Each structure stands twice: as C-alpha cells, then as structure tokens.
Amino acid sequence: DLCRRLEERSIPLLFMNGSTPELGQIPHVVMDDYGGGKIAAQEVLNRGYRKPGGMFKTDDRQGQERLKGFLDEMASQGVEVPESRLLKFGTEERMTLFHTEKGEKFIEKLMNGEADCMTCYNDVFAVSLMAILQQRGMKLPEEMGFIGFDNATFAAMANPPLTTLGHPKEAFGALCAEKLLRMIAGERERSVSMAWTMIERDSLPRVDRL
C-alpha cells in the first residue's frame, strides 16, 4: 500500500491523530484518548454525579479509548455504568443516530431519569443531545450534566456553555512539523501522546445528589 511504498523509498512518514497497528514502526502524534476518558470520569464523580452515562463512537480508536478510560476510571472508583446508560454507535450511524430506534429509546430513558450526567464522544454529539433533551422539556444543567471532547468553537456558545476536554491544537501541529523536519534530516522519532486539558464552563456544575 501507499505507506509501505513511501517507507521503501525512505520518505519520512508520520501519522497525525491516528496510527495503524500493522505499521507500528511509523511514529505518530495522537491525543491520549484513554487518559481523556479517565479525566472526564474523574470530573463527573468529583462534581457529585452518581448516575453517569455516556455516548461513544466505537468503531474508531479514539472512541474506543475514550470509552475504555471512562469505564476503567469509574470501575476504579467503585461506580458501575450499566449498558442501559451507554449509547454506542458507529460511523454509518452518526448522521441519523438520534432519529433511529436505538437513539430514540436512549433519549426516552434519559428523559425518564436513567442518568444524571452524560460524557459524550465529542462536542458535536454533546450539543446535539443537549438540544434534543431541552426541546422535550429537560432543564439543563439543572437536571443533567454534560461534558464533551475537542473544545470545538461552538462549544462556548452552546446553551448552557459546554464543559469539554480541549487539545492543544497549535502545539500539536507544531510538534508534528518539528518531528517531520527532524525525520527529513535523518533523525529517528518516537511516538507521542499529548494530554487533554479541562475547559470548564456551565454544563457540568457541582451537584449534591443522593
């Protein structure tokens, strides 16, 4: 394939925001999605939520790692997250998820109090789900907390403004460029995972729930 042909020609190759297990010798720069999932879980529990739920895309590495970190951290704190509080979806479902039978049933469960907080795969899904719940009469953030991933531009303009995990976009790009330049100069580079940063807004307030 293309990657192997580039390698054979000694053309420097670096994966950005992804990697391929079968080409593990090629360095990559990614976000620490597993660590991000753990941070999200910690924030949810530290703020007093006791019925955490989540929605995660599970056919890519990012979503899988975020979900795993989230569940592992919850388990380490003695908190069970049953399947009934998780909405898992794939790439083909992403555009119509909330209009499918699966999505509709999950929304109905949230309206009936199944969860008191949602950790979402990214800000797009967090803001979309918030809007649907509000349209059906739920008061946010009073009745449910939300946290997303990516710190998208629109996250600060959401209602309520979305608490999210942000990645260092400029530092990420600069690091990739620096690594490529060193590779062009003949140096060997190692893979790097970059840490997420909490962006605190209004969608995940501290609560006192029994």
N, C-alpha and C positions, 0 to 999 in steps of 0.2 A: 504494500500500500504506500501512500504518499510519505508517511512518516519514515518508513524503513528506507525508501529511496533517498530521502534527504539525509538520513544517517549515513548511508553508503557513500554519499558524496561529501561527507564531512561538513555538511551545512548545519550550523548551530540551530538547535530546536529547543524551545521552552514552552511548556504548557501553562496557560494562564487561566486561573479559576476552574481548573479541572485537571484530570490525569487519566491515564489508561493503564490498568494493572499489567497488561501484557507488554507494555513498553515502560516498565518501571525504571529503566536506566536513564530515561529522559527526565530532567529536572522539571519541577513545576512550582508555581506560586499559587497558593489557594488560601481561602479563609478557613479557620479552624471551626468547621461547622459542628463537629461533635462538642467542642468546648462552648460554642454558642448556644447549643441546646441545653447544656448544663447551666449556663449563666441565666438563660430565660427561666428555667425551672427554679433556680435559687431565688430570683427576683419575685416570682409568683408566690412562693412559700413565705419568703421574708415579709411580704406585704399582707399576709394573713389569709390568703385564699386557701380553701380546704376541699374544693371540688374542681381541680384543674382538668381542663380538656385541651384538645389541640387538633389542628388540621395540617396535614403534611403531604407533600408530593413524594411518593415512594418509589418512583422509577428513575430517579437520578441520585447521584452520590450525595449532593447537597441535602436533599430532603431526608434521605436515609440516615445520614449522620446527625442532622439536627434532631430527628425523632429519637434516635438511639441515645444521644446525650441527654435529651429531655427526660426520657423514661428512666435511664440509669440514675440520674440525679434524684428523681422522685423516689425511686426504689431505695436509694441510699439514705433518704430521709424518712423512710417508712411510710411513704404515701403511695397508695395504689391508684393507677389510672386505668380504669376498665375500658375495654374496647368500645363500650357504648358512648364514651366521651371523646373518641377519636374518629376523625373523618380523614380517611386515607384516599388518595386519588392519583391518577396517572396523567401523563402529558395529554392524551387524547380527550380527557375529561375536563381539562382546565377551563375551557371557554364556556361550557354549559353546566358546570358542576352543580350550581345552586338551582338549576331547573330540572335536574334528574330526580328520579325517585329516591335515590340514596341521599342526595343533598337535601331534598325536601324533608325527608324523615329526620335527618340530623338537625335541621333548623327547628323543626317541631319539638324535638327533645330539648333543645336549648331554651325554647320559649316556655317549656314546662319545668325548667329548673334543674336540668340534668347536670349542668356545670355552672360554676361561678366565675370562671376565667378561661380565656382561650389564648393559646400560644399558636401563632399562625406561621406557615411556611415562609411567607413574605408579606410585605405591606399591602400589595395589591389585594390579596385574599382577605387580609385583616380588615381593610377599609370596606371592601365589598360586603363582607359578612356583617360588619357593624351597621351598614346602611340598611340591609335587609331586616335585621332584628329591630332597628328603630322604626322602620316602616310598619312593622307588626305590633308596635306599641311598647317595646322594651326601652327602659331608660338607661342610657349609658353615660358615664361609667358606674352609675349607682347600682345597677342590677348585674353587671358583668364587666370584668376587667379584660383588657386586650393588650397583647404585646406582639410585635411583628419582627421581621428581619429586613434589612437593607437600608433603612433610613432614606427611602425614596423622597423626592422633592415634595410630593403631595402629602406626605405623612403629617407634616406640621400643620397642614390646612384641613385635616380631617376633623370631623365632629364626633367625639372630642379629639383633640390633637393626639396622635398615636405615639405611645411609648414604643421604642423599637431598638434593635441592635444595629449599629452602624459599622460599616467597614471603611478603612482609611483609603478612599479612592485615589487620591493623589500619591500617597506613599506607596500604595500597591502598584500603580503604574510606573512610578519612578524606580522601584525595586526591580520590576521586570526589565525595564530598559537597562539598568545597571548590570544586571546579570547577563543579558544578551551581549552587551558591549564587551564584558569580560570573556564571554564564550568566544566571541569573534576574535579576541586577542589570544585565544588558545588556552584559557583557563578552564578548569572543571568547576561546575557549580552544583551546590546541593539544593534539594527541595526545601521550601519554606512554607509554614502555615502561619498566617497572621491572625492576631486576636481581634475579637469583636469588642465594641465599646457601647455601653448603655447610653441611650439617648432618652432621657426621662421627660415625659410630657404628662398629659392628663388622663390617658385611657387606662392607667394601671395604678389607681390610688391605693393607699393603705386602707385596710378594712379591718373590722372587728367582727368576725363571723364565727358562730359556734359550729 
